[in-house]
């Protein structure tokens, strides 16, 4: 099997060693490019992890604020319910006493 190599020299005019050297050089070039891309991806992954952590932290803070408001509203609702319950009991007592 022959590897297609774009070359200005006819493929028959170069030795096997020369062909292997050219293919080796291309492989080295591809490896260098792959390493560069890998490094870029590592940086992007690191940036995304930082953004994810910041978003998680903000989400937790927002939820804590929401929960405080919800707890406060629940307490107010419970207090109002107790007022309604007490009022209805007093009204029922007045109706029974008449």
N, CA and C atoms as an extended XYZ file, in Angstrom:
294
Properties=species:S:1:pos:R:3:atomname:S:1:resname:S:1:resid:I:1 pbc="F F F"
N         0.851       -1.174        0.000 N   UNK     1
C         0.000        0.000        0.000 CA  UNK     1
C         0.897        1.238        0.000 C   UNK     1
N         0.576        2.167       -0.863 N   UNK     2
C         1.362        3.383       -0.962 CA  UNK     2
C         0.608        4.523       -0.299 C   UNK     2
N         1.326        5.300        0.465 N   UNK     3
C         0.734        6.475        1.089 CA  UNK     3
C         0.796        7.627        0.100 C   UNK     3
N        -0.334        8.278       -0.104 N   UNK     4
C        -0.282        9.426       -1.015 CA  UNK     4
C         0.424       10.586       -0.322 C   UNK     4
N         1.494       11.027       -0.899 N   UNK     5
C         2.258       12.144       -0.366 CA  UNK     5
C         2.308       13.211       -1.440 C   UNK     5
N         1.800       14.374       -1.088 N   UNK     6
C         1.885       15.468       -2.048 CA  UNK     6
C         3.323       15.944       -2.050 C   UNK     6
N         3.915       15.860       -3.169 N   UNK     7
C         5.321       16.213       -3.255 CA  UNK     7
C         5.595       16.737       -4.649 C   UNK     7
N         6.569       17.584       -4.710 N   UNK     8
C         6.971       18.074       -6.016 CA  UNK     8
C         7.879       17.066       -6.714 C   UNK     8
N         8.440       16.150       -5.941 N   UNK     9
C         9.301       15.123       -6.512 CA  UNK     9
C         8.433       13.928       -6.892 C   UNK     9
N         8.698       13.315       -8.007 N   UNK    10
C         7.962       12.089       -8.318 CA  UNK    10
C         8.252       11.046       -7.248 C   UNK    10
N         7.247       10.257       -6.899 N   UNK    11
C         7.366        9.313       -5.799 CA  UNK    11
C         8.439        8.259       -6.060 C   UNK    11
N         8.723        7.979       -7.292 N   UNK    12
C         9.723        6.962       -7.618 CA  UNK    12
C        11.151        7.486       -7.460 C   UNK    12
N        11.318        8.787       -7.454 N   UNK    13
C        12.652        9.366       -7.386 CA  UNK    13
C        13.173        9.508       -5.957 C   UNK    13
N        12.377        9.158       -4.953 N   UNK    14
C        12.858        9.284       -3.579 CA  UNK    14
C        12.928        7.903       -2.949 C   UNK    14
N        13.822        7.768       -2.009 N   UNK    15
C        14.015        6.473       -1.357 CA  UNK    15
C        12.960        6.270       -0.268 C   UNK    15
N        12.879        5.058        0.189 N   UNK    16
C        11.942        4.712        1.262 CA  UNK    16
C        12.254        5.519        2.520 C   UNK    16
N        13.530        5.691        2.814 N   UNK    17
C        13.923        6.474        3.974 CA  UNK    17
C        13.441        7.912        3.867 C   UNK    17
N        13.550        8.458        2.662 N   UNK    18
C        13.098        9.830        2.456 CA  UNK    18
C        11.577        9.924        2.614 C   UNK    18
N        10.886        8.933        2.079 N   UNK    19
C         9.423        8.905        2.233 CA  UNK    19
C         9.046        8.832        3.711 C   UNK    19
N         9.723        7.922        4.438 N   UNK    20
C         9.434        7.784        5.864 CA  UNK    20
C         9.773        9.056        6.632 C   UNK    20
N        10.828        9.720        6.248 N   UNK    21
C        11.203       10.970        6.909 CA  UNK    21
C        10.129       12.029        6.689 C   UNK    21
N         9.586       12.101        5.459 N   UNK    22
C         8.530       13.078        5.170 CA  UNK    22
C         7.251       12.739        5.943 C   UNK    22
N         6.906       11.467        5.956 N   UNK    23
C         5.716       11.052        6.707 CA  UNK    23
C         5.933       11.304        8.194 C   UNK    23
N         7.137       11.007        8.685 N   UNK    24
C         7.457       11.252       10.093 CA  UNK    24
C         7.352       12.729       10.434 C   UNK    24
N         7.805       13.579        9.526 N   UNK    25
C         7.734       15.026        9.755 CA  UNK    25
C         6.267       15.473        9.813 C   UNK    25
N         5.450       14.907        8.932 N   UNK    26
C         4.023       15.258        8.948 CA  UNK    26
C         3.359       14.782       10.242 C   UNK    26
N         3.733       13.590       10.677 N   UNK    27
C         3.186       13.070       11.934 CA  UNK    27
C         3.603       13.963       13.099 C   UNK    27
N         4.864       14.360       13.108 N   UNK    28
C         5.349       15.258       14.169 CA  UNK    28
C         4.575       16.574       14.158 C   UNK    28
N         4.313       17.086       12.964 N   UNK    29
C         3.551       18.325       12.828 CA  UNK    29
C         2.122       18.143       13.376 C   UNK    29
N         1.497       17.028       13.029 N   UNK    30
C         0.140       16.749       13.524 CA  UNK    30
C         0.129       16.589       15.045 C   UNK    30
N         1.140       15.949       15.579 N   UNK    31
C         1.233       15.780       17.037 CA  UNK    31
C         1.371       17.144       17.710 C   UNK    31
N         2.183       18.008       17.139 N   UNK    32
C         2.367       19.351       17.711 CA  UNK    32
C         1.056       20.126       17.677 C   UNK    32
N         0.327       20.026       16.560 N   UNK    33
C        -0.974       20.697       16.464 CA  UNK    33
C        -1.951       20.126       17.484 C   UNK    33
N        -1.963       18.807       17.620 N   UNK    34
C        -2.869       18.163       18.574 CA  UNK    34
C        -2.545       18.602       19.996 C   UNK    34
N        -1.273       18.716       20.317 N   UNK    35
C        -0.874       19.180       21.657 CA  UNK    35
C        -1.335       20.611       21.891 C   UNK    35
N        -1.227       21.444       20.871 N   UNK    36
C        -1.689       22.827       20.981 CA  UNK    36
C        -3.185       22.901       21.213 C   UNK    36
N        -3.928       22.096       20.465 N   UNK    37
C        -5.383       22.056       20.627 CA  UNK    37
C        -5.732       21.522       22.015 C   UNK    37
N        -5.020       20.506       22.456 N   UNK    38
C        -5.261       19.945       23.789 CA  UNK    38
C        -5.060       21.013       24.865 C   UNK    38
N        -3.999       21.791       24.732 N   UNK    39
C        -3.724       22.844       25.714 CA  UNK    39
C        -4.822       23.906       25.705 C   UNK    39
N        -5.286       24.276       24.502 N   UNK    40
C        -6.380       25.240       24.398 CA  UNK    40
C        -7.642       24.693       25.065 C   UNK    40
N        -7.920       23.420       24.819 N   UNK    41
C        -9.114       22.816       25.408 CA  UNK    41
C        -9.013       22.745       26.930 C   UNK    41
N        -7.821       22.464       27.428 N   UNK    42
C        -7.629       22.446       28.884 CA  UNK    42
C        -7.939       23.816       29.477 C   UNK    42
N        -7.482       24.868       28.803 N   UNK    43
C        -7.746       26.233       29.279 CA  UNK    43
C        -9.248       26.522       29.260 C   UNK    43
N        -9.906       26.123       28.174 N   UNK    44
C       -11.345       26.374       28.065 CA  UNK    44
C       -12.117       25.587       29.123 C   UNK    44
N       -11.716       24.355       29.363 N   UNK    45
C       -12.378       23.543       30.393 CA  UNK    45
C       -12.191       24.202       31.758 C   UNK    45
N       -10.995       24.694       32.014 N   UNK    46
C       -10.722       25.371       33.281 CA  UNK    46
C       -11.601       26.612       33.430 C   UNK    46
N       -11.712       27.392       32.368 N   UNK    47
C       -12.568       28.582       32.390 CA  UNK    47
C       -14.031       28.196       32.638 C   UNK    47
N       -14.483       27.155       31.966 N   UNK    48
C       -15.872       26.719       32.134 CA  UNK    48
C       -16.129       26.212       33.547 C   UNK    48
N       -15.154       25.534       34.133 N   UNK    49
C       -15.310       25.074       35.516 CA  UNK    49
C       -15.426       26.257       36.470 C   UNK    49
N       -14.627       27.294       36.217 N   UNK    50
C       -14.697       28.496       37.058 CA  UNK    50
C       -16.068       29.157       36.932 C   UNK    50
N       -16.569       29.251       35.687 N   UNK    51
C       -17.884       29.846       35.466 CA  UNK    51
C       -18.977       29.002       36.119 C   UNK    51
N       -18.840       27.690       36.016 N   UNK    52
C       -19.816       26.791       36.633 CA  UNK    52
C       -19.827       26.982       38.148 C   UNK    52
N       -18.665       27.067       38.747 N   UNK    53
C       -18.559       27.250       40.201 CA  UNK    53
C       -19.186       28.582       40.612 C   UNK    53
N       -18.908       29.644       39.847 N   UNK    54
C       -19.483       30.959       40.163 CA  UNK    54
C       -21.001       30.917       40.040 C   UNK    54
N       -21.507       30.262       38.999 N   UNK    55
C       -22.958       30.161       38.817 CA  UNK    55
C       -23.589       29.336       39.934 C   UNK    55
N       -22.921       28.264       40.341 N   UNK    56
C       -23.435       27.434       41.430 CA  UNK    56
C       -23.511       28.233       42.720 C   UNK    56
N       -22.461       29.008       42.982 N   UNK    57
C       -22.419       29.812       44.203 CA  UNK    57
C       -23.533       30.865       44.186 C   UNK    57
N       -23.695       31.544       43.053 N   UNK    58
C       -24.758       32.548       42.937 CA  UNK    58
C       -26.128       31.895       43.087 C   UNK    58
N       -26.285       30.711       42.515 N   UNK    59
C       -27.557       29.990       42.633 CA  UNK    59
C       -27.858       29.627       44.075 C   UNK    59
N       -26.844       29.184       44.798 N   UNK    60
C       -27.040       28.850       46.212 CA  UNK    60
C       -27.414       30.093       47.014 C   UNK    60
N       -26.736       31.209       46.724 N   UNK    61
C       -27.045       32.452       47.430 CA  UNK    61
C       -28.471       32.907       47.124 C   UNK    61
N       -28.860       32.817       45.857 N   UNK    62
C       -30.214       33.216       45.465 CA  UNK    62
C       -31.243       32.308       46.137 C   UNK    62
N       -30.966       31.016       46.191 N   UNK    63
C       -31.898       30.094       46.841 CA  UNK    63
C       -32.018       30.411       48.325 C   UNK    63
N       -30.897       30.727       48.970 N   UNK    64
C       -30.942       31.081       50.397 CA  UNK    64
C       -31.827       32.301       50.627 C   UNK    64
N       -31.703       33.304       49.757 N   UNK    65
C       -32.552       34.496       49.862 CA  UNK    65
C       -34.013       34.134       49.651 C   UNK    65
N       -34.280       33.314       48.650 N   UNK    66
C       -35.644       32.875       48.362 CA  UNK    66
C       -36.219       32.123       49.555 C   UNK    66
N       -35.426       31.245       50.127 N   UNK    67
C       -35.879       30.439       51.263 CA  UNK    67
C       -36.190       31.326       52.466 C   UNK    67
N       -35.352       32.337       52.706 N   UNK    68
C       -35.631       33.260       53.813 CA  UNK    68
C       -36.978       33.950       53.610 C   UNK    68
N       -37.224       34.413       52.403 N   UNK    69
C       -38.500       35.058       52.095 CA  UNK    69
C       -39.664       34.103       52.242 C   UNK    69
N       -39.481       32.881       51.783 N   UNK    70
C       -40.531       31.871       51.876 CA  UNK    70
C       -40.805       31.515       53.337 C   UNK    70
N       -39.766       31.356       54.127 N   UNK    71
C       -39.940       31.056       55.555 CA  UNK    71
C       -40.688       32.187       56.260 C   UNK    71
N       -40.330       33.415       55.917 N   UNK    72
C       -40.988       34.572       56.521 CA  UNK    72
C       -42.462       34.603       56.128 C   UNK    72
N       -42.752       34.362       54.857 N   UNK    73
C       -44.142       34.350       54.391 CA  UNK    73
C       -44.915       33.217       55.063 C   UNK    73
N       -44.277       32.069       55.223 N   UNK    74
C       -44.931       30.933       55.885 CA  UNK    74
C       -45.275       31.275       57.337 C   UNK    74
N       -44.342       31.925       58.023 N   UNK    75
C       -44.592       32.339       59.409 CA  UNK    75
C       -45.753       33.329       59.471 C   UNK    75
N       -45.769       34.295       58.546 N   UNK    76
C       -46.869       35.267       58.503 CA  UNK    76
C       -48.192       34.577       58.225 C   UNK    76
N       -48.193       33.621       57.315 N   UNK    77
C       -49.415       32.876       56.989 CA  UNK    77
C       -49.890       32.072       58.185 C   UNK    77
N       -48.966       31.442       58.895 N   UNK    78
C       -49.314       30.662       60.078 CA  UNK    78
C       -49.915       31.573       61.153 C   UNK    78
N       -49.312       32.741       61.324 N   UNK    79
C       -49.822       33.695       62.313 CA  UNK    79
C       -51.230       34.160       61.926 C   UNK    79
N       -51.422       34.446       60.626 N   UNK    80
C       -52.746       34.869       60.159 CA  UNK    80
C       -53.761       33.753       60.358 C   UNK    80
N       -53.344       32.512       60.090 N   UNK    81
C       -54.256       31.380       60.280 CA  UNK    81
C       -54.658       31.257       61.757 C   UNK    81
N       -53.694       31.451       62.636 N   UNK    82
C       -53.997       31.385       64.066 CA  UNK    82
C       -54.989       32.489       64.461 C   UNK    82
N       -54.834       33.674       63.860 N   UNK    83
C       -55.775       34.767       64.118 CA  UNK    83
C       -57.177       34.406       63.625 C   UNK    83
N       -57.260       33.836       62.429 N   UNK    84
C       -58.560       33.428       61.880 CA  UNK    84
C       -59.170       32.339       62.747 C   UNK    84
N       -58.378       31.386       63.119 N   UNK    85
C       -58.853       30.279       63.947 CA  UNK    85
C       -59.358       30.806       65.296 C   UNK    85
N       -58.592       31.701       65.921 N   UNK    86
C       -59.008       32.281       67.199 CA  UNK    86
C       -60.278       33.093       67.043 C   UNK    86
N       -60.372       33.853       65.968 N   UNK    87
C       -61.576       34.658       65.727 CA  UNK    87
C       -62.794       33.799       65.526 C   UNK    87
N       -62.632       32.717       64.791 N   UNK    88
C       -63.788       31.841       64.561 CA  UNK    88
C       -64.203       31.129       65.841 C   UNK    88
N       -63.240       30.778       66.674 N   UNK    89
C       -63.570       30.145       67.950 CA  UNK    89
C       -64.306       31.130       68.862 C   UNK    89
N       -63.864       32.390       68.859 N   UNK    90
C       -64.552       33.395       69.674 CA  UNK    90
C       -65.960       33.641       69.152 C   UNK    90
N       -66.092       33.679       67.822 N   UNK    91
C       -67.412       33.890       67.245 CA  UNK    91
C       -68.328       32.714       67.573 C   UNK    91
N       -67.794       31.496       67.477 N   UNK    92
C       -68.619       30.317       67.804 CA  UNK    92
C       -69.011       30.341       69.268 C   UNK    92
N       -68.143       30.750       70.145 N   UNK    93
C       -68.427       30.825       71.572 CA  UNK    93
C       -69.528       31.855       71.842 C   UNK    93
N       -69.498       33.002       71.160 N   UNK    94
C       -70.523       34.041       71.330 CA  UNK    94
C       -71.874       33.536       70.852 C   UNK    94
N       -71.864       32.794       69.736 N   UNK    95
C       -73.119       32.281       69.205 CA  UNK    95
C       -73.730       31.258       70.153 C   UNK    95
N       -72.899       30.448       70.800 N   UNK    96
C       -73.371       29.422       71.719 CA  UNK    96
C       -73.881       30.045       72.996 C   UNK    96
N       -73.275       31.158       73.411 N   UNK    97
C       -73.651       31.750       74.686 CA  UNK    97
C       -74.938       32.564       74.572 C   UNK    97
N       -75.412       32.845       73.406 N   UNK    98
C       -76.620       33.664       73.271 CA  UNK    98
C       -77.861       32.829       73.263 C   UNK    98
